[in-house]
Amino acid sequence: MVLGLRLHSALYPSWGLACLLPRSFASCPGKSDSCLTMPQLGLLHRRAWASLLGQLRRPPGAVCIRVVHSHSQVAEATLTSQLKPHQEKSNFIIKTPKGTRDLSPQQMVVREKILDMVVSCFKRHGAKGLDTPAFELKEMLTEKYGEDSMLIYDLKDQGGELLSLRYDLTEVPFARYLAMNKVKKMKRYHVGKDFDIAGQFDPMIPDAECLKIMCEILSGLQLGDFLIKVNDRRILDGIFAVCGIPESKFHAICSSIDKLDKMSWKDVRHEMVAKKGLAPEVADRIGDYVQCHGGVSLVEQMFQDSELSQNQHALEGLRDLKLLFEYLTLFGVAEKISFDLSLARGLDYYTGVIYEAVLLQTSARAGEEPLNVGSVAAGGRYDGLVGMFDPKGHKVPCVGLSIGVERIFSIVEQRMKNVGEKIRTTETEVFVATPQKNFLQERLKLIAELWDAGIKAELMYKNNPKLLTQLRYCENMGIPLMVIIGEQELKEGVIKLRSVASREEVAIKRENLVAEIQKRLSES
């Protein structure tokens, strides 16, 4: 005997009822609503059905129902909660994911100061703010990053799309944005780190401005002496060609040369020969070039190279670099720039001028060469990237730079630790205090006046805080001013204004308090 059970939609329609009932239950064929059959149960006792329906009406914390297949027994429902607070937690370590970290309030103050300086420089040069998603279509990133695609973080399938997190704020999302929105000219900055100029302009003017911006930021942050290495991918391609490297290996060899800031020439040469199949004599010829660095005089020297000067790509790059040095001289930053043939910038999409800023650490002994302590900014020209995304292949020339905020932050943080500099984690200007009990309402009214006037103020979240506790809090947090209200002040219509540093107090009429605070803050 088949018994059909129709469940009204009011019985938790969002539940997946099939997962709550035995596997022997089957949907009624041809039925559009929730009809379930129980072919092996036969007629159950009325109380059995009442028990089963009662279990189904219970809140959706259940994961299974067990029914006894018997005419004489009542269907037994055993509900197991998904949440088991009484059980011990699994042995997992509470930590941040690999490659990430939390930033404490002290660290955030340092980081925000760095970002504020960087963004103010970008705005000074007329850049607009632009934000793009942290992830892109996977194929969009893997095709543009070349060998560095191993640094991309893949995400699980999201709605039928394969997505990846970009590993830095590079030019790919900006190029995609330009192509999607058919933008032909734009000067933008991105989340305080990236700066780019898109559009068809006369040669090397935007490029020189990018290098000028890099100099302004690094000088403003007072990180110490620095040097900006400059090269051109067309010059590198020309070197590869005259040295006899097959064009199919250009990008692979470029990626190896890009490691010269971390590896010795001997190790890089070994990688090119042993791992990338380059002939030893070809590698040696490359070494003669990539170990050269200097100023505009090196550019002139490369013009005299009989083989390199015959290569059209290299010749174009050298002409642009000569013009670039002229503009950098006019900007007053040429002495910070070095033409360095070892600079490669491994990302595949660079097409012209490339650059990278490094901090220099003067050694203890006078006369020794400065020590390289790492790259803190980089960028270059990528004229073909937008055309890769545009359906019609329309190109938009672009040049940009990226500031290594995290690296700079680590350097600044370490220096502050070394000198024991104390960091204020709040910007509170005034603390509202009282020496007496039952003055919470007056403190709340007073702090509201300060907030409404745009003054940064705090109070203690207690009805009757001790005055000494309030004073110590101000001193520990570096809050410069304290306003004190009590019975006497309320009676006389005044507020005591206390300088936390000097501990001097003065009575100010209530109506003049805001103006007096603003005056003191402007003078400090």
Contacts in CASP RR format, 6 or more apart in sequence:
PFRMAT RR
TARGET T0000
AUTHOR 0000-0000-0000
METHOD contacts of the structure
MODEL  1
MVLGLRLHSALYPSWGLACLLPRSFASCPGKSDSCLTMPQLGLLHRRAWA
SLLGQLRRPPGAVCIRVVHSHSQVAEATLTSQLKPHQEKSNFIIKTPKGT
RDLSPQQMVVREKILDMVVSCFKRHGAKGLDTPAFELKEMLTEKYGEDSM
LIYDLKDQGGELLSLRYDLTEVPFARYLAMNKVKKMKRYHVGKDFDIAGQ
FDPMIPDAECLKIMCEILSGLQLGDFLIKVNDRRILDGIFAVCGIPESKF
HAICSSIDKLDKMSWKDVRHEMVAKKGLAPEVADRIGDYVQCHGGVSLVE
QMFQDSELSQNQHALEGLRDLKLLFEYLTLFGVAEKISFDLSLARGLDYY
TGVIYEAVLLQTSARAGEEPLNVGSVAAGGRYDGLVGMFDPKGHKVPCVG
LSIGVERIFSIVEQRMKNVGEKIRTTETEVFVATPQKNFLQERLKLIAEL
WDAGIKAELMYKNNPKLLTQLRYCENMGIPLMVIIGEQELKEGVIKLRSV
ASREEVAIKRENLVAEIQKRLSES
1 42 0 8 1.000
1 43 0 8 1.000
2 37 0 8 1.000
2 38 0 8 1.000
2 39 0 8 1.000
2 42 0 8 1.000
3 37 0 8 1.000
3 38 0 8 1.000
3 41 0 8 1.000
3 42 0 8 1.000
3 43 0 8 1.000
3 44 0 8 1.000
4 28 0 8 1.000
4 35 0 8 1.000
4 36 0 8 1.000
4 37 0 8 1.000
4 38 0 8 1.000
5 35 0 8 1.000
5 36 0 8 1.000
5 37 0 8 1.000
5 38 0 8 1.000
5 49 0 8 1.000
6 33 0 8 1.000
6 34 0 8 1.000
6 35 0 8 1.000
7 17 0 8 1.000
7 34 0 8 1.000
7 36 0 8 1.000
7 56 0 8 1.000
9 33 0 8 1.000
9 34 0 8 1.000
11 53 0 8 1.000
11 56 0 8 1.000
11 57 0 8 1.000
12 56 0 8 1.000
12 57 0 8 1.000
12 60 0 8 1.000
14 60 0 8 1.000
15 60 0 8 1.000
17 34 0 8 1.000
17 36 0 8 1.000
17 56 0 8 1.000
18 25 0 8 1.000
18 27 0 8 1.000
18 36 0 8 1.000
19 63 0 8 1.000
19 64 0 8 1.000
20 56 0 8 1.000
20 62 0 8 1.000
20 64 0 8 1.000
20 65 0 8 1.000
21 36 0 8 1.000
21 65 0 8 1.000
21 67 0 8 1.000
22 38 0 8 1.000
22 65 0 8 1.000
22 66 0 8 1.000
22 67 0 8 1.000
24 38 0 8 1.000
24 39 0 8 1.000
24 40 0 8 1.000
25 36 0 8 1.000
25 37 0 8 1.000
25 38 0 8 1.000
26 36 0 8 1.000
26 37 0 8 1.000
26 39 0 8 1.000
27 35 0 8 1.000
27 36 0 8 1.000
27 37 0 8 1.000
28 35 0 8 1.000
28 36 0 8 1.000
28 37 0 8 1.000
40 69 0 8 1.000
41 67 0 8 1.000
41 69 0 8 1.000
41 75 0 8 1.000
42 71 0 8 1.000
43 71 0 8 1.000
44 52 0 8 1.000
44 71 0 8 1.000
44 75 0 8 1.000
45 71 0 8 1.000
45 72 0 8 1.000
45 74 0 8 1.000
47 74 0 8 1.000
48 73 0 8 1.000
48 74 0 8 1.000
48 75 0 8 1.000
49 75 0 8 1.000
51 74 0 8 1.000
51 75 0 8 1.000
51 76 0 8 1.000
51 77 0 8 1.000
52 65 0 8 1.000
52 67 0 8 1.000
52 75 0 8 1.000
52 77 0 8 1.000
55 62 0 8 1.000
55 65 0 8 1.000
55 77 0 8 1.000
55 79 0 8 1.000
56 65 0 8 1.000
58 79 0 8 1.000
61 79 0 8 1.000
61 81 0 8 1.000
61 82 0 8 1.000
61 83 0 8 1.000
62 79 0 8 1.000
62 80 0 8 1.000
62 81 0 8 1.000
63 79 0 8 1.000
63 80 0 8 1.000
63 81 0 8 1.000
63 82 0 8 1.000
64 78 0 8 1.000
64 79 0 8 1.000
64 80 0 8 1.000
65 77 0 8 1.000
65 78 0 8 1.000
65 79 0 8 1.000
66 76 0 8 1.000
66 77 0 8 1.000
66 78 0 8 1.000
67 75 0 8 1.000
67 76 0 8 1.000
67 77 0 8 1.000
68 74 0 8 1.000
68 75 0 8 1.000
68 76 0 8 1.000
96 102 0 8 1.000
103 111 0 8 1.000
105 425 0 8 1.000
105 426 0 8 1.000
106 423 0 8 1.000
106 425 0 8 1.000
107 409 0 8 1.000
107 413 0 8 1.000
108 425 0 8 1.000
109 423 0 8 1.000
109 424 0 8 1.000
109 425 0 8 1.000
110 409 0 8 1.000
110 412 0 8 1.000
110 413 0 8 1.000
110 416 0 8 1.000
110 423 0 8 1.000
111 405 0 8 1.000
111 409 0 8 1.000
114 221 0 8 1.000
114 405 0 8 1.000
114 408 0 8 1.000
114 409 0 8 1.000
114 412 0 8 1.000
115 192 0 8 1.000
115 405 0 8 1.000
117 217 0 8 1.000
117 220 0 8 1.000
117 221 0 8 1.000
118 192 0 8 1.000
118 193 0 8 1.000
118 217 0 8 1.000
118 403 0 8 1.000
118 405 0 8 1.000
119 189 0 8 1.000
119 192 0 8 1.000
121 213 0 8 1.000
121 216 0 8 1.000
121 217 0 8 1.000
122 189 0 8 1.000
122 192 0 8 1.000
122 195 0 8 1.000
122 213 0 8 1.000
123 189 0 8 1.000
124 216 0 8 1.000
125 187 0 8 1.000
125 195 0 8 1.000
125 209 0 8 1.000
125 213 0 8 1.000
126 187 0 8 1.000
127 187 0 8 1.000
127 188 0 8 1.000
127 189 0 8 1.000
127 195 0 8 1.000
128 186 0 8 1.000
128 187 0 8 1.000
128 188 0 8 1.000
128 189 0 8 1.000
129 188 0 8 1.000
129 189 0 8 1.000
129 190 0 8 1.000
130 174 0 8 1.000
130 177 0 8 1.000
130 186 0 8 1.000
130 188 0 8 1.000
130 189 0 8 1.000
130 190 0 8 1.000
131 190 0 8 1.000
131 191 0 8 1.000
132 173 0 8 1.000
132 174 0 8 1.000
132 176 0 8 1.000
132 177 0 8 1.000
132 190 0 8 1.000
133 173 0 8 1.000
134 165 0 8 1.000
134 166 0 8 1.000
135 155 0 8 1.000
135 163 0 8 1.000
135 164 0 8 1.000
135 165 0 8 1.000
135 166 0 8 1.000
136 163 0 8 1.000
136 164 0 8 1.000
136 166 0 8 1.000
136 172 0 8 1.000
136 173 0 8 1.000
136 176 0 8 1.000
137 161 0 8 1.000
137 162 0 8 1.000
137 163 0 8 1.000
137 164 0 8 1.000
138 152 0 8 1.000
138 154 0 8 1.000
138 162 0 8 1.000
138 163 0 8 1.000
138 164 0 8 1.000
139 162 0 8 1.000
140 172 0 8 1.000
140 176 0 8 1.000
140 389 0 8 1.000
141 149 0 8 1.000
141 152 0 8 1.000
141 164 0 8 1.000
141 166 0 8 1.000
141 172 0 8 1.000
142 149 0 8 1.000
142 152 0 8 1.000
142 164 0 8 1.000
143 388 0 8 1.000
144 172 0 8 1.000
144 347 0 8 1.000
144 348 0 8 1.000
144 349 0 8 1.000
144 385 0 8 1.000
144 388 0 8 1.000
145 151 0 8 1.000
145 152 0 8 1.000
145 170 0 8 1.000
145 172 0 8 1.000
145 347 0 8 1.000
145 348 0 8 1.000
146 251 0 8 1.000
146 347 0 8 1.000
146 348 0 8 1.000
147 251 0 8 1.000
147 252 0 8 1.000
147 255 0 8 1.000
147 346 0 8 1.000
147 348 0 8 1.000
148 167 0 8 1.000
148 255 0 8 1.000
148 346 0 8 1.000
148 347 0 8 1.000
151 167 0 8 1.000
152 164 0 8 1.000
152 165 0 8 1.000
152 166 0 8 1.000
152 167 0 8 1.000
153 164 0 8 1.000
153 165 0 8 1.000
153 167 0 8 1.000
154 162 0 8 1.000
154 163 0 8 1.000
154 164 0 8 1.000
154 165 0 8 1.000
155 162 0 8 1.000
155 163 0 8 1.000
155 164 0 8 1.000
155 165 0 8 1.000
166 172 0 8 1.000
166 173 0 8 1.000
168 402 0 8 1.000
169 190 0 8 1.000
169 191 0 8 1.000
169 193 0 8 1.000
169 194 0 8 1.000
169 402 0 8 1.000
170 194 0 8 1.000
170 347 0 8 1.000
170 402 0 8 1.000
171 194 0 8 1.000
171 196 0 8 1.000
171 349 0 8 1.000
171 382 0 8 1.000
171 385 0 8 1.000
171 398 0 8 1.000
171 400 0 8 1.000
172 349 0 8 1.000
172 385 0 8 1.000
173 190 0 8 1.000
174 188 0 8 1.000
174 190 0 8 1.000
174 194 0 8 1.000
174 196 0 8 1.000
174 198 0 8 1.000
174 398 0 8 1.000
175 349 0 8 1.000
175 382 0 8 1.000
175 385 0 8 1.000
175 386 0 8 1.000
175 387 0 8 1.000
175 388 0 8 1.000
175 389 0 8 1.000
175 396 0 8 1.000
175 398 0 8 1.000
176 389 0 8 1.000
177 183 0 8 1.000
178 184 0 8 1.000
178 186 0 8 1.000
178 198 0 8 1.000
178 386 0 8 1.000
178 389 0 8 1.000
178 396 0 8 1.000
178 398 0 8 1.000
179 386 0 8 1.000
179 387 0 8 1.000
179 389 0 8 1.000
179 390 0 8 1.000
179 394 0 8 1.000
179 396 0 8 1.000
180 389 0 8 1.000
183 198 0 8 1.000
183 396 0 8 1.000
184 198 0 8 1.000
184 199 0 8 1.000
184 200 0 8 1.000
184 396 0 8 1.000
185 198 0 8 1.000
185 199 0 8 1.000
185 200 0 8 1.000
186 196 0 8 1.000
186 197 0 8 1.000
186 198 0 8 1.000
186 199 0 8 1.000
187 196 0 8 1.000
187 197 0 8 1.000
187 198 0 8 1.000
188 195 0 8 1.000
188 196 0 8 1.000
188 198 0 8 1.000
189 195 0 8 1.000
189 196 0 8 1.000
190 196 0 8 1.000
192 403 0 8 1.000
192 405 0 8 1.000
193 402 0 8 1.000
193 403 0 8 1.000
193 404 0 8 1.000
193 405 0 8 1.000
194 400 0 8 1.000
194 401 0 8 1.000
194 402 0 8 1.000
194 403 0 8 1.000
195 210 0 8 1.000
195 213 0 8 1.000
195 400 0 8 1.000
195 401 0 8 1.000
195 402 0 8 1.000
195 403 0 8 1.000
196 398 0 8 1.000
196 399 0 8 1.000
196 400 0 8 1.000
196 401 0 8 1.000
197 206 0 8 1.000
197 209 0 8 1.000
197 210 0 8 1.000
197 398 0 8 1.000
197 399 0 8 1.000
197 400 0 8 1.000
198 386 0 8 1.000
198 396 0 8 1.000
198 397 0 8 1.000
198 398 0 8 1.000
199 396 0 8 1.000
199 397 0 8 1.000
199 398 0 8 1.000
200 396 0 8 1.000
200 397 0 8 1.000
201 397 0 8 1.000
203 320 0 8 1.000
203 323 0 8 1.000
204 320 0 8 1.000
204 323 0 8 1.000
204 324 0 8 1.000
204 327 0 8 1.000
204 353 0 8 1.000
205 327 0 8 1.000
206 399 0 8 1.000
207 320 0 8 1.000
207 324 0 8 1.000
207 353 0 8 1.000
207 380 0 8 1.000
207 381 0 8 1.000
207 399 0 8 1.000
208 324 0 8 1.000
208 327 0 8 1.000
208 328 0 8 1.000
208 331 0 8 1.000
209 331 0 8 1.000
210 355 0 8 1.000
210 379 0 8 1.000
210 380 0 8 1.000
210 399 0 8 1.000
210 400 0 8 1.000
210 401 0 8 1.000
211 228 0 8 1.000
211 230 0 8 1.000
211 324 0 8 1.000
211 328 0 8 1.000
211 331 0 8 1.000
211 333 0 8 1.000
211 337 0 8 1.000
211 355 0 8 1.000
211 401 0 8 1.000
212 328 0 8 1.000
212 331 0 8 1.000
212 333 0 8 1.000
213 401 0 8 1.000
214 228 0 8 1.000
214 355 0 8 1.000
214 357 0 8 1.000
214 377 0 8 1.000
214 401 0 8 1.000
214 403 0 8 1.000
215 228 0 8 1.000
215 333 0 8 1.000
215 336 0 8 1.000
217 377 0 8 1.000
217 403 0 8 1.000
218 226 0 8 1.000
218 357 0 8 1.000
218 376 0 8 1.000
218 377 0 8 1.000
221 408 0 8 1.000
221 412 0 8 1.000
223 359 0 8 1.000
223 376 0 8 1.000
223 408 0 8 1.000
223 411 0 8 1.000
223 412 0 8 1.000
224 359 0 8 1.000
224 360 0 8 1.000
225 359 0 8 1.000
225 360 0 8 1.000
225 362 0 8 1.000
225 370 0 8 1.000
226 336 0 8 1.000
226 357 0 8 1.000
226 358 0 8 1.000
226 359 0 8 1.000
226 360 0 8 1.000
226 376 0 8 1.000
227 336 0 8 1.000
227 337 0 8 1.000
227 338 0 8 1.000
227 357 0 8 1.000
227 358 0 8 1.000
227 360 0 8 1.000
227 370 0 8 1.000
228 336 0 8 1.000
228 337 0 8 1.000
228 338 0 8 1.000
228 355 0 8 1.000
228 356 0 8 1.000
228 357 0 8 1.000
228 358 0 8 1.000
228 377 0 8 1.000
229 293 0 8 1.000
229 338 0 8 1.000
229 340 0 8 1.000
229 342 0 8 1.000
229 343 0 8 1.000
229 355 0 8 1.000
229 356 0 8 1.000
229 357 0 8 1.000
229 358 0 8 1.000
230 321 0 8 1.000
230 324 0 8 1.000
230 337 0 8 1.000
230 338 0 8 1.000
230 339 0 8 1.000
230 340 0 8 1.000
230 343 0 8 1.000
230 353 0 8 1.000
230 354 0 8 1.000
230 355 0 8 1.000
231 339 0 8 1.000
231 340 0 8 1.000
231 341 0 8 1.000
231 342 0 8 1.000
231 343 0 8 1.000
231 344 0 8 1.000
231 345 0 8 1.000
231 353 0 8 1.000
231 354 0 8 1.000
231 355 0 8 1.000
232 317 0 8 1.000
232 318 0 8 1.000
232 320 0 8 1.000
232 321 0 8 1.000
232 352 0 8 1.000
232 353 0 8 1.000
232 354 0 8 1.000
233 254 0 8 1.000
233 344 0 8 1.000
233 345 0 8 1.000
233 350 0 8 1.000
233 351 0 8 1.000
233 352 0 8 1.000
233 354 0 8 1.000
234 313 0 8 1.000
234 314 0 8 1.000
234 316 0 8 1.000
234 317 0 8 1.000
234 351 0 8 1.000
234 352 0 8 1.000
235 302 0 8 1.000
235 308 0 8 1.000
235 313 0 8 1.000
235 314 0 8 1.000
235 317 0 8 1.000
235 318 0 8 1.000
235 321 0 8 1.000
235 341 0 8 1.000
236 254 0 8 1.000
236 257 0 8 1.000
236 341 0 8 1.000
236 344 0 8 1.000
237 250 0 8 1.000
237 313 0 8 1.000
237 314 0 8 1.000
238 308 0 8 1.000
238 311 0 8 1.000
238 313 0 8 1.000
238 314 0 8 1.000
239 286 0 8 1.000
239 289 0 8 1.000
239 290 0 8 1.000
239 308 0 8 1.000
239 314 0 8 1.000
239 341 0 8 1.000
240 247 0 8 1.000
240 249 0 8 1.000
240 250 0 8 1.000
240 253 0 8 1.000
240 254 0 8 1.000
240 286 0 8 1.000
241 247 0 8 1.000
241 311 0 8 1.000
241 313 0 8 1.000
241 314 0 8 1.000
242 307 0 8 1.000
242 308 0 8 1.000
242 310 0 8 1.000
242 311 0 8 1.000
242 314 0 8 1.000
243 282 0 8 1.000
243 285 0 8 1.000
243 286 0 8 1.000
243 289 0 8 1.000
244 282 0 8 1.000
244 285 0 8 1.000
245 253 0 8 1.000
245 278 0 8 1.000
245 282 0 8 1.000
245 286 0 8 1.000
249 276 0 8 1.000
249 277 0 8 1.000
249 278 0 8 1.000
251 346 0 8 1.000
251 348 0 8 1.000
252 276 0 8 1.000
253 272 0 8 1.000
253 276 0 8 1.000
253 278 0 8 1.000
253 286 0 8 1.000
254 344 0 8 1.000
254 346 0 8 1.000
255 344 0 8 1.000
255 346 0 8 1.000
256 268 0 8 1.000
256 271 0 8 1.000
256 272 0 8 1.000
256 276 0 8 1.000
257 268 0 8 1.000
257 286 0 8 1.000
257 290 0 8 1.000
257 342 0 8 1.000
257 344 0 8 1.000
258 343 0 8 1.000
258 344 0 8 1.000
258 345 0 8 1.000
258 346 0 8 1.000
259 267 0 8 1.000
259 268 0 8 1.000
259 271 0 8 1.000
260 268 0 8 1.000
260 290 0 8 1.000
260 342 0 8 1.000
260 344 0 8 1.000
261 342 0 8 1.000
261 356 0 8 1.000
261 358 0 8 1.000
261 372 0 8 1.000
261 374 0 8 1.000
261 375 0 8 1.000
263 271 0 8 1.000
265 287 0 8 1.000
265 290 0 8 1.000
265 291 0 8 1.000
269 283 0 8 1.000
269 284 0 8 1.000
269 287 0 8 1.000
272 278 0 8 1.000
272 283 0 8 1.000
272 286 0 8 1.000
273 279 0 8 1.000
273 280 0 8 1.000
273 283 0 8 1.000
289 341 0 8 1.000
290 341 0 8 1.000
290 342 0 8 1.000
291 341 0 8 1.000
291 342 0 8 1.000
292 298 0 8 1.000
292 341 0 8 1.000
293 338 0 8 1.000
293 339 0 8 1.000
293 340 0 8 1.000
293 341 0 8 1.000
293 342 0 8 1.000
294 338 0 8 1.000
294 339 0 8 1.000
294 340 0 8 1.000
295 325 0 8 1.000
295 337 0 8 1.000
295 338 0 8 1.000
295 339 0 8 1.000
296 322 0 8 1.000
296 325 0 8 1.000
296 334 0 8 1.000
296 339 0 8 1.000
298 339 0 8 1.000
298 341 0 8 1.000
299 318 0 8 1.000
299 321 0 8 1.000
299 322 0 8 1.000
299 325 0 8 1.000
299 339 0 8 1.000
300 322 0 8 1.000
302 308 0 8 1.000
302 309 0 8 1.000
302 314 0 8 1.000
302 318 0 8 1.000
303 309 0 8 1.000
303 318 0 8 1.000
308 314 0 8 1.000
308 315 0 8 1.000
308 318 0 8 1.000
309 315 0 8 1.000
309 318 0 8 1.000
317 352 0 8 1.000
317 353 0 8 1.000
320 352 0 8 1.000
320 353 0 8 1.000
321 339 0 8 1.000
321 353 0 8 1.000
324 353 0 8 1.000
325 334 0 8 1.000
325 337 0 8 1.000
325 339 0 8 1.000
328 334 0 8 1.000
328 337 0 8 1.000
343 354 0 8 1.000
343 355 0 8 1.000
343 356 0 8 1.000
344 354 0 8 1.000
345 354 0 8 1.000
345 356 0 8 1.000
345 378 0 8 1.000
345 379 0 8 1.000
345 380 0 8 1.000
349 382 0 8 1.000
349 384 0 8 1.000
349 385 0 8 1.000
349 388 0 8 1.000
350 379 0 8 1.000
350 380 0 8 1.000
350 381 0 8 1.000
350 382 0 8 1.000
351 381 0 8 1.000
351 382 0 8 1.000
351 383 0 8 1.000
351 384 0 8 1.000
352 380 0 8 1.000
352 381 0 8 1.000
352 383 0 8 1.000
353 380 0 8 1.000
353 381 0 8 1.000
353 399 0 8 1.000
354 378 0 8 1.000
354 379 0 8 1.000
354 380 0 8 1.000
354 381 0 8 1.000
355 378 0 8 1.000
355 379 0 8 1.000
355 380 0 8 1.000
355 401 0 8 1.000
356 375 0 8 1.000
356 377 0 8 1.000
356 378 0 8 1.000
356 379 0 8 1.000
357 375 0 8 1.000
357 376 0 8 1.000
357 377 0 8 1.000
357 378 0 8 1.000
358 372 0 8 1.000
358 373 0 8 1.000
358 374 0 8 1.000
358 375 0 8 1.000
358 376 0 8 1.000
359 372 0 8 1.000
359 373 0 8 1.000
359 374 0 8 1.000
359 376 0 8 1.000
359 411 0 8 1.000
360 370 0 8 1.000
360 371 0 8 1.000
360 372 0 8 1.000
360 373 0 8 1.000
361 370 0 8 1.000
361 371 0 8 1.000
361 372 0 8 1.000
361 373 0 8 1.000
362 370 0 8 1.000
362 371 0 8 1.000
363 369 0 8 1.000
363 370 0 8 1.000
363 371 0 8 1.000
373 411 0 8 1.000
374 407 0 8 1.000
375 404 0 8 1.000
375 407 0 8 1.000
376 403 0 8 1.000
376 404 0 8 1.000
376 407 0 8 1.000
376 408 0 8 1.000
376 411 0 8 1.000
377 401 0 8 1.000
377 402 0 8 1.000
377 403 0 8 1.000
377 404 0 8 1.000
378 401 0 8 1.000
378 402 0 8 1.000
378 404 0 8 1.000
379 400 0 8 1.000
379 401 0 8 1.000
379 402 0 8 1.000
380 399 0 8 1.000
380 400 0 8 1.000
380 401 0 8 1.000
381 397 0 8 1.000
381 398 0 8 1.000
381 399 0 8 1.000
381 400 0 8 1.000
382 398 0 8 1.000
382 399 0 8 1.000
382 400 0 8 1.000
383 395 0 8 1.000
383 397 0 8 1.000
383 398 0 8 1.000
384 395 0 8 1.000
384 397 0 8 1.000
385 398 0 8 1.000
386 394 0 8 1.000
386 395 0 8 1.000
386 396 0 8 1.000
386 398 0 8 1.000
387 393 0 8 1.000
387 394 0 8 1.000
387 395 0 8 1.000
387 396 0 8 1.000
416 423 0 8 1.000
424 477 0 8 1.000
424 478 0 8 1.000
425 477 0 8 1.000
426 456 0 8 1.000
426 458 0 8 1.000
426 477 0 8 1.000
426 479 0 8 1.000
427 456 0 8 1.000
428 456 0 8 1.000
428 457 0 8 1.000
428 458 0 8 1.000
428 477 0 8 1.000
428 479 0 8 1.000
429 455 0 8 1.000
429 456 0 8 1.000
429 457 0 8 1.000
429 479 0 8 1.000
429 480 0 8 1.000
429 481 0 8 1.000
429 517 0 8 1.000
429 521 0 8 1.000
430 450 0 8 1.000
430 455 0 8 1.000
430 456 0 8 1.000
430 457 0 8 1.000
430 458 0 8 1.000
430 479 0 8 1.000
430 480 0 8 1.000
430 481 0 8 1.000
430 482 0 8 1.000
430 483 0 8 1.000
430 517 0 8 1.000
431 457 0 8 1.000
431 458 0 8 1.000
431 459 0 8 1.000
431 470 0 8 1.000
431 473 0 8 1.000
431 474 0 8 1.000
431 479 0 8 1.000
431 481 0 8 1.000
431 482 0 8 1.000
431 483 0 8 1.000
431 500 0 8 1.000
432 443 0 8 1.000
432 446 0 8 1.000
432 447 0 8 1.000
432 450 0 8 1.000
432 457 0 8 1.000
432 458 0 8 1.000
432 459 0 8 1.000
432 482 0 8 1.000
432 483 0 8 1.000
432 485 0 8 1.000
433 443 0 8 1.000
433 459 0 8 1.000
433 460 0 8 1.000
433 465 0 8 1.000
433 467 0 8 1.000
433 470 0 8 1.000
433 471 0 8 1.000
433 474 0 8 1.000
433 482 0 8 1.000
433 483 0 8 1.000
433 484 0 8 1.000
433 485 0 8 1.000
434 442 0 8 1.000
434 443 0 8 1.000
434 465 0 8 1.000
434 467 0 8 1.000
434 470 0 8 1.000
434 484 0 8 1.000
434 485 0 8 1.000
434 486 0 8 1.000
435 467 0 8 1.000
435 484 0 8 1.000
435 486 0 8 1.000
436 486 0 8 1.000
436 487 0 8 1.000
437 463 0 8 1.000
437 464 0 8 1.000
438 463 0 8 1.000
438 464 0 8 1.000
439 485 0 8 1.000
439 486 0 8 1.000
440 463 0 8 1.000
440 464 0 8 1.000
442 485 0 8 1.000
442 486 0 8 1.000
442 490 0 8 1.000
443 459 0 8 1.000
443 485 0 8 1.000
444 459 0 8 1.000
446 483 0 8 1.000
446 485 0 8 1.000
446 495 0 8 1.000
447 457 0 8 1.000
447 458 0 8 1.000
447 459 0 8 1.000
449 513 0 8 1.000
449 514 0 8 1.000
450 457 0 8 1.000
450 483 0 8 1.000
450 514 0 8 1.000
450 517 0 8 1.000
451 457 0 8 1.000
453 514 0 8 1.000
453 518 0 8 1.000
455 514 0 8 1.000
455 517 0 8 1.000
455 518 0 8 1.000
455 521 0 8 1.000
458 479 0 8 1.000
460 469 0 8 1.000
460 470 0 8 1.000
460 473 0 8 1.000
470 482 0 8 1.000
471 482 0 8 1.000
471 500 0 8 1.000
473 479 0 8 1.000
474 482 0 8 1.000
474 500 0 8 1.000
475 500 0 8 1.000
478 500 0 8 1.000
479 500 0 8 1.000
480 499 0 8 1.000
480 500 0 8 1.000
480 501 0 8 1.000
480 520 0 8 1.000
480 521 0 8 1.000
480 524 0 8 1.000
481 497 0 8 1.000
481 498 0 8 1.000
481 499 0 8 1.000
481 500 0 8 1.000
481 517 0 8 1.000
481 520 0 8 1.000
481 521 0 8 1.000
482 497 0 8 1.000
482 498 0 8 1.000
482 500 0 8 1.000
483 495 0 8 1.000
483 496 0 8 1.000
483 497 0 8 1.000
483 498 0 8 1.000
483 513 0 8 1.000
483 517 0 8 1.000
484 495 0 8 1.000
484 496 0 8 1.000
484 498 0 8 1.000
484 505 0 8 1.000
485 495 0 8 1.000
485 496 0 8 1.000
489 495 0 8 1.000
489 496 0 8 1.000
489 507 0 8 1.000
492 507 0 8 1.000
493 509 0 8 1.000
493 510 0 8 1.000
494 507 0 8 1.000
494 508 0 8 1.000
494 509 0 8 1.000
494 510 0 8 1.000
495 507 0 8 1.000
495 508 0 8 1.000
495 509 0 8 1.000
495 510 0 8 1.000
495 513 0 8 1.000
496 505 0 8 1.000
496 506 0 8 1.000
496 507 0 8 1.000
496 508 0 8 1.000
497 505 0 8 1.000
497 506 0 8 1.000
497 507 0 8 1.000
497 508 0 8 1.000
497 513 0 8 1.000
497 516 0 8 1.000
497 517 0 8 1.000
497 520 0 8 1.000
498 504 0 8 1.000
498 505 0 8 1.000
499 505 0 8 1.000
508 516 0 8 1.000
END
